[in-house]
Amino acid sequence: MPQPDLVIFDCDGVLVDSEIIAARVDAELLTSAGYEISAEEISETYAGLTFKDIMMRVEEKSRIPFQASLIDREEELVDRRLRSDVRAIDGVHEAVAAVTAPHCICSNSRTGRIEFMLEKVRLLPFFTGRIFSSLETPSGKSKPAPDVFLFAAEKLKADPANTFVIEDSVHGVTGARTAGMRVIGFTGAAHSYPGHADALTEAGAETVIRRWAELKSVIAALSEWSDA
C-alpha cells in the first residue's frame, strides 16, 4: 500500500477544540472596541487566521481603527482560557497513533501555545520536535500563505505532492493547496457551522471528515487513488 511522505495536522480546531474559545474572546474584544461581531461569525469568516490578521481585515472592512494593544490583550485572555478550558477533540489520540507515516503540526499559533495545549490534553509526545509555527518560519507569513507547509516539508524531506494536510479552515486549506499538498477537511470541532464542509471542499479539500475514526481509511483510500 502506498504511504504519504508526510501527514500534517493543523492544531486549533483539529487536534484541540480551541477555535471556539479564541473566537469568543476575539468577538468580545472587537465588540467592545466598537465593531459588533459574534463568535459564530468569527468562526465562519476568520477561523484559521491570527488575531492580528483578523483585526486588520475588520479594520479595512469597517474603517474602525483598533489599538495595537488589543493584540497583546487577546493573547493574554486566550492563553488564560485555553489553560483552563481546552480539550482534545474526541478520538484524536487514537487517530494520531494510527498514522504510521511521518507526521507533524503546522499552525498559525505560536509554538509555546501549541505545546501547552498539547501537554494539557496528552498529545505532546506524538509531536515533540515536529511542531512548526508560521510565526517562526523564515518568512514569518501566516496561513493562508503556504510558507509554513513548505518549510515543514523541506525540514522533514517530504514531497509536497505526497503530503496530506488535515485542516478545519478555508484559510488553512488554501495555504496547503497553494503549497501543492493534498487536503482532508475536518469539521468535528465545536466551532463548525452549517456549510462548513462545503466551504472546505470549495477551497480545495479532496474530502471532508467529521469523526477522527474515518482518518486512517480516508488516507489509505486517497493514497491508493493517487497511485492508480
C-alpha angles and dihedrals in degrees: 000000000000116000131204119251088227141001114209122199124198109220112212111066092002108060098012130029093237105121093080091051093051092043091057092051092045092050092049093050097045092046092050088049092057106272112101111215136149129232087242092058091047089053095047099042108026108024112136095030127107115251089247090058091045091051092049092050092048090048091053092048098044102029087226111138113224126202114250088228088075089076094060091043091052092050091052096047096044092048091051094050094043092053090056104031113025117117135182116254112255114272097008096119092057092043095052092044089055093056105100096179121086109279140187145164126259113187144158089225119095117260094247092058093045091051097049091048093049092046091051093053095039096247099112096093090062092059108028109145092007103082117119121190117194088219090063100046119107091260096040089215115148129214133313079052109085094224100105092050093049091045091054092047091051093048093047094041094239129152107238090217089059095044125103121208125196110208137169100193136068089229091054093047090049092052094048093048091048086054088057094250132136116248135210112193120221126205102168100107129096094254093062115125139193108288093020095126092048091050091052092048092049089051090056110276110147092213138350130227129190099187125057091221087075097058102085095049093043093053090047092049095046091047090053091047091052090051094051 
